[in-house]
């Protein structure tokens, strides 16, 4: 591949910036089990970066390292050129990293609007007591946050369910609400863990459109895990491929789909 250390231009003319996050020689072990073995790759500012591989390849473990949930046994994570140490979840959010989950993690008894509002918590400046009592500037601040949430609701076309308890929604709409909550945090990097899992064709098409729109209109950098190769190849600017905890491919969708190691990993073929 060409050197892209200072960014690159995509086939459709989009300008991708320099390195936003970098994983250097990441190894992750759980006791005697090695989930990730000496993997390095970067994520560029403004790109859609996919992480793919067969089941058990270590993709979710890598996403958990990127999100700060797991601390690598060896190697380092750099964000905007600064080495990142251990962090608490709220510090990760303040850094500008938000995520969705493979298994939906929403509050079923709360409305769509209230679920999305929880994504704004780390951006609120008034104290807990002021928020609870609506004292001082807490009322004005909540109105400002609610206005931003309403714009996200409009953007993701879920106006009609804004007051509906999440527990009553079908699976595809729950996935969209989870995306909305992540966007409410105004992330610099959005991590999506199998955003299309369990969806029918129409729901996948909608989610693909929204992911592209988020990247295009908000300029949000996206890193995603996805099993649907058609989706990955259509959405991604670059793809890193894992197998048994190792990196076996890294490049554009065309480069990856023509990589023999990648082909072998997905087809289960071995060569001497």
Number of C-alpha atoms within 10 A of each C-alpha: 7 6 7 13 11 10 16 17 12 13 8 6 8 13 14 20 17 18 20 19 21 20 21 16 17 21 22 24 14 9 6 6 8 15 19 27 20 15 18 18 14 18 22 25 21 24 28 24 24 25 24 25 25 17 13 13 20 24 27 20 18 25 20 17 20 23 20 21 16 15 21 22 14 14 16 18 22 17 16 12 11 11 12 14 10 12 15 9 14 11 13 16 25 14 14 13 23 25 23 24 16 16 11 14 11 20 15 15 13 15 18 28 23 19 21 28 21 16 21 21 14 12 13 14 11 16 11 11 10 13 17 10 10 15 13 11 14 20 15 12 16 17 12 12 17 18 12 15 24 18 13 20 23 12 14 20 13 17 15 9 17 19 12 16 17 24 15 13 15 9 16 19 18 19 25 21 27 23 26 24 26 24 24 25 24 20 21 20 29 26 26 22 22 17 26 23 16 13 15 10 10 10 17 18 13 14 21 18 13 17 19 17 15 19 17 14 8 14 17 22 23 27 24 24 23 21 16 13 13 9 14 22 17 10 19 19 22 23 25 21 22 26 21 18 22 21 22 18 21 20 17 18 20 12 13 20 16 11 15 13 18 22 13 12 18 12 10 9 10 8 6 2
